[in-house]
């Protein structure tokens, strides 16, 4: 492995950081939308009839879009980045195992010394 500053480890670290950011974005979207809905309660209660119904419909529509369309996409992206990071790590582990196997077969002296 190349260490945390580059190579596969650096890629994995970057992917995991981005996955965390994406997951946090989904949570922040939902929290912000809920905050707007809560803040709109006073507006709806001060309104009556069609105005109140319109505000309620707008809040419900926004919350539905956030909860069922936007946030799930950020969560799916986060999940995909976690899977991708796992794939990178698996490939790195396999490469390290192969390198260790070749070194072991060469008796620890290097392939050119074996030939």
N, C-alpha and C positions, 0 to 999 in steps of 0.2 A: 504494500500500500504506500501511497505517496505522502501521507500525512494530511493534516487538516487544511493545508494551504493550497492544495492543488490536486490534480489527478482525480481518480474516482472518488476518493474521500471528500475532496472539495466539492465535486458534483453532487454527491449524496447530501452533504451538509446544506448546500444551496437549495436542493430540492425539498429537504425537510423544513427549512426555514420558509420557503414559499408555500408549502402545504399548510404550515401553521398560520401564515398570514391569510391564506385563502379561507381557512376555517374560521379565523377570527373575524374576517370580513362578513361572512355569513351571519355570525352571531351579532355583529354590530348592526348589520342591516335590519335584522329582526328586532333588535332592541330599539333602534331609532324609529322604526315604523310603529312599534308599540308606544313609544313616547309621544309621537305625533298623534296617535289615536287617543291617548290619555289627555293630551293637551286640548284636543278637540271636544272633549266632553263638555266643557264650559260653553263653548261656541254652540254646540248642539242644544244644550239645555236653555240657552238664551234665545234660541230660534224656535220657531214653531212651524207646524205643518210641513209643507213641501220643502222649506229650507232645511229643517231638521232632518227630514228623510234624505234629502240630497247629500248633506254632510255625512250622514251615517253610511249611505251607499258608497260615497267616495272613500271613506275610511276602510270599509269592508273590502272594496276593490283593491285599494293599495296594499292592505295587509295580505290579501290573497295572492297578489302578484309577488310580493316579497317572500311569503312563506312557501308558495307552491311553484314558483318559477325561478326567481333570482337566487335565493339562499340555497336551494338544492343544487344549482349549478356550481356554486362555490364549494359546497361540500363534496360534490362529485369530483371537481378538479383537485381538491385536497386529497381525496382517496386515491385518485389516479397518480398523483405525485408520490404518495406513500408507496404505492405498488411499484412505480418506476424506480424509486430509490432502492427498494428491495431487490429489484432486478439488477440494478447496477452493482449492489453489494454482492449478490449471488455470483455475478460474472467475475467480480474481483476476487472473491473467495476461490472460485474454480481456477482462475489464472494463478493464484498463489499456490494452490495445491499442486497444479501441474508443474510449476517452477520448482517446488520442493521435491516432487517426484523425480524430475529430471536431474536435479542436483544430487539426490540420494543415489540414483542409478549410476551417476558418474563418479560415485565414491567421494563426493565433496571436493574433487580436484578440478572440476570443470570438464566439459565435454572434450575439448581439444587434448587434454591429458589422457583421456581414455582411448582416443583413436590412435 
